[in-house]
């Protein structure tokens, strides 16, 4: 049975939440919410308990109830946005984050997350402004330079993207996602030596990244290392056999080594897969041949 005092219940719920004793937090929180259904803080923290337990519908229901009881706290809007983001609900999350930054314009994390929402709903220009704002407020905010770099890359500002990825890499030198995106931009910019260096590290740190393996194979082929390209491209195909692009690059690499019959088979594989591939576009489109 939970104590009769509201403050004691709040304290217990928060303590259990912070200690990650989620079952205890759920039990005390449920009883407290039934007793004090108009207390926004209890609803908020119990919502976070369910979020940490992976029960997002329950979490969202409680967090939105807390928001309706007291919408003046920027933290509740931020937490509602985080739940929505976990379900890729970018438009709804963006609305919550717009409320968040109005209540606390100096919340750097909220600006980063709002930028992500804008980027994922094809509003790249305002996304860039949000990422810049976050970095002005907190120059070393995790992934701030990474997201700004990705936004720059999506509008063709490759050199701006490279500069941002390099800044992010200085903070997290072993982040395979940053290494891959930097290598990809360097490849597109024609800096093959640097591209190969970063793509090798990306592929080594994350062997499951088919895009890194593909880009590495493509870069090695352009650099003249056909055998290295063949190895990387075969790995890319093992990870993603339905992707036509590695077949095309593999065919070219095989031709360079004189294996014409194998090359023609790969050209045929490429043509067959490309013919059946739906037309794709947008930010999520993969690398082209």
C-alpha positions in Angstrom: 0.0 0.0 0.0 1.4 3.4 -0.9 1.8 6.3 1.6 -1.0 8.9 1.9 1.3 11.9 1.3 1.5 13.2 -2.3 5.1 14.4 -2.0 6.2 11.1 -0.5 4.7 9.3 -3.5 6.3 11.6 -5.9 9.7 11.1 -4.2 9.3 7.3 -4.2 8.2 7.2 -7.9 11.2 9.4 -9.0 13.7 7.4 -6.9 12.6 4.1 -8.3 12.6 5.6 -11.8 16.2 6.9 -11.4 17.3 3.6 -9.9 15.8 1.8 -12.9 13.6 -0.3 -10.5 10.8 0.0 -13.1 8.4 -2.6 -11.7 8.5 -0.9 -8.3 8.1 2.5 -10.0 5.1 1.2 -12.0 3.4 -0.2 -8.9 3.8 3.0 -6.8 3.0 5.2 -9.8 -0.2 3.4 -10.7 -1.5 3.6 -7.1 -0.5 7.3 -6.8 -2.1 8.3 -10.1 -5.4 6.6 -9.0 -5.3 8.6 -5.8 -4.2 11.9 -7.3 -5.4 11.9 -10.9 -5.0 15.6 -11.3 -1.3 15.7 -10.4 0.7 16.3 -13.6 4.0 15.3 -12.2 2.9 11.8 -11.2 1.4 11.3 -14.7 4.7 12.5 -16.3 7.0 10.3 -14.3 4.7 7.2 -14.7 4.7 7.9 -18.4 8.5 7.8 -18.4 8.4 4.5 -16.6 6.3 3.0 -19.3 8.5 4.6 -22.0 11.6 2.9 -20.4 9.7 -0.4 -20.3 9.0 -0.1 -24.0 5.3 0.4 -23.6 4.9 3.5 -25.8 1.1 3.7 -26.1 0.7 3.7 -22.3 3.6 6.2 -22.0 2.1 8.5 -24.6 -1.3 8.4 -23.0 0.1 9.4 -19.6 2.5 12.0 -20.9 -0.2 13.7 -22.9 -2.5 13.6 -19.9 0.2 15.3 -17.9 0.6 17.9 -20.7 -3.1 18.6 -20.6 -2.9 19.1 -16.8 0.1 21.4 -17.0 1.4 22.5 -20.4 3.8 25.1 -18.9 6.8 22.8 -18.4 9.1 22.4 -21.4 10.2 19.0 -20.1 6.9 17.4 -20.6 6.7 18.6 -24.2 10.2 17.3 -24.8 9.4 13.8 -23.3 6.2 13.6 -25.4 8.3 14.4 -28.5 10.8 11.7 -27.6 8.1 9.1 -27.4 6.7 10.2 -30.8 10.2 10.2 -32.3 10.7 6.6 -31.2 7.8 5.8 -33.4 9.0 8.0 -36.3 6.1 10.4 -35.9 8.1 13.4 -37.0 5.3 15.9 -37.7 3.7 15.4 -34.3 7.0 15.4 -32.5 8.0 18.6 -34.3 4.9 20.3 -33.0 5.8 19.3 -29.4 9.4 20.5 -29.9 8.2 23.8 -31.3 6.4 24.2 -28.0 9.5 23.1 -26.1 11.8 25.7 -27.7 9.2 28.5 -27.1 9.2 27.7 -23.4 12.9 27.3 -23.2 14.8 28.8 -26.2 18.1 27.7 -24.8 17.3 24.0 -24.7 20.0 22.9 -27.2 18.8 19.3 -27.3 15.3 20.4 -28.3 16.7 22.4 -31.2 18.7 19.3 -32.4 15.6 17.1 -32.2 13.4 19.8 -33.9 16.0 20.0 -36.7 15.7 16.2 -37.1 11.9 16.5 -37.3 12.2 19.2 -40.0 14.8 17.2 -41.9 12.7 14.1 -41.9 9.6 16.0 -43.2 11.6 17.5 -46.1 12.1 20.9 -44.5 15.8 21.1 -44.7 16.3 24.9 -44.6 14.6 25.3 -41.2 16.4 22.1 -40.1 19.7 23.7 -40.8 18.8 26.7 -38.7 17.8 24.5 -35.8 21.1 22.6 -35.9 23.0 25.9 -36.1 21.1 27.3 -33.1 21.8 24.1 -31.1 25.5 24.4 -31.8 25.6 28.1 -30.9 24.0 27.2 -27.5 26.2 24.1 -27.0 29.1 23.9 -29.4 29.9 20.3 -28.4 26.4 18.9 -28.2 26.5 15.2 -29.2 25.6 14.7 -32.9 25.0 18.4 -33.5 27.6 18.6 -36.2 26.6 15.2 -37.6 23.0 16.3 -38.2 24.1 19.6 -39.6 26.4 17.8 -41.9 23.7 15.4 -43.1 21.4 18.4 -43.7 24.1 20.1 -45.8 24.7 17.0 -47.7 21.0 16.6 -48.5 21.0 20.0 -50.3 24.3 19.3 -52.1 26.6 21.4 -49.9 29.2 18.6 -49.8 32.1 20.7 -48.5 30.0 22.1 -45.8 28.9 18.6 -44.9 32.5 17.4 -44.8 33.5 20.2 -42.5 30.7 19.3 -40.1 31.4 15.6 -40.1 35.1 16.3 -39.4 34.1 18.3 -36.4 31.8 15.5 -35.1 34.6 13.0 -35.7 36.9 15.0 -33.6 34.5 14.5 -30.7 33.7 10.8 -31.4 36.5 9.4 -33.5 35.2 5.8 -33.5 31.6 6.5 -34.5 30.9 4.3 -37.6 28.0 6.4 -38.7 30.0 9.6 -38.8 32.9 7.8 -40.5 30.6 6.4 -43.1 28.8 9.7 -43.9 32.2 11.5 -44.1 33.6 8.9 -46.3 30.5 9.0 -48.6 30.8 12.8 -48.9 34.6 12.6 -49.6 33.8 10.0 -52.3 31.3 12.2 -53.9 33.7 15.1 -53.7 36.4 13.0 -55.5 38.9 12.8 -52.6 39.4 9.1 -53.0 42.3 8.6 -50.7 40.6 10.2 -47.7 37.3 8.4 -48.7 38.9 5.0 -48.7 40.6 5.7 -45.3 37.3 6.6 -43.6 35.2 4.0 -45.3 37.6 1.3 -44.3 37.3 2.4 -40.7 33.5 2.6 -40.9 33.2 -0.9 -42.5 35.6 -2.3 -39.9 33.7 -0.8 -36.9 30.3 -1.8 -38.4 30.6 -4.8 -40.7 26.8 -4.9 -41.0 26.7 -1.6 -42.8 26.1 -2.6 -46.5 26.3 1.0 -47.6 29.8 1.4 -46.2 30.9 -1.8 -47.9 29.4 -0.7 -51.2 31.0 2.8 -51.0 34.3 1.3 -50.0 34.2 -1.0 -53.1 33.3 1.8 -55.3 36.1 4.0 -54.0 38.7 1.2 -54.2 37.6 0.6 -57.8 38.0 4.3 -58.7 41.4 4.2 -57.0 42.5 1.3 -59.1 42.4 -1.5 -56.5 40.0 -3.9 -58.4 40.7 -6.9 -56.1 40.0 -4.9 -53.0 36.9 -3.6 -54.6 35.7 -7.1 -55.4 36.2 -8.2 -51.8 34.2 -5.2 -50.5 31.4 -5.4 -53.0 30.9 -9.2 -52.4 30.6 -8.3 -48.7 28.0 -5.6 -49.6 26.0 -8.2 -51.6 26.2 -10.7 -48.8 24.6 -8.1 -46.6 22.0 -6.9 -49.1 21.7 -9.2 -52.1 18.6 -7.4 -53.4 20.5 -4.2 -54.1 21.4 -3.9 -57.8 24.1 -1.3 -57.5 26.9 -3.5 -56.0 26.3 -6.0 -58.8 27.0 -3.2 -61.4 30.2 -2.1 -59.6 31.3 -5.7 -59.1 30.9 -6.4 -62.8 33.1 -3.5 -63.6 35.7 -4.7 -61.1 35.6 -8.2 -62.5 36.2 -6.8 -66.0 39.3 -5.0 -64.7 40.7 -8.3 -63.6 39.9 -10.1 -66.9 37.0 -12.2 -65.5 34.7 -11.4 -68.3 32.2 -14.3 -67.9 31.7 -13.5 -64.2 31.4 -9.8 -65.1 28.6 -10.5 -67.6 26.8 -12.5 -65.0 26.9 -9.6 -62.6 25.7 -7.2 -65.3 22.7 -9.6 -65.9 22.1 -9.7 -62.1 22.2 -5.9 -62.0 19.7 -5.6 -64.9 17.3 -8.1 -63.5 17.2 -6.5 -60.1 17.1 -2.9 -61.5 14.1 -3.9 -63.6 12.1 -5.1 -60.6 13.2 -2.3 -58.3 10.5 0.3 -57.5 11.3 4.0 -58.2 12.8 5.5 -55.1 13.5 9.0 -54.0 13.8 11.4 -51.1 16.3 11.6 -48.4 16.2 7.9 -47.6 17.2 6.8 -51.1 20.3 4.7 -51.2 23.5 5.2 -53.2 23.2 5.2 -57.0 25.5 3.4 -59.3 
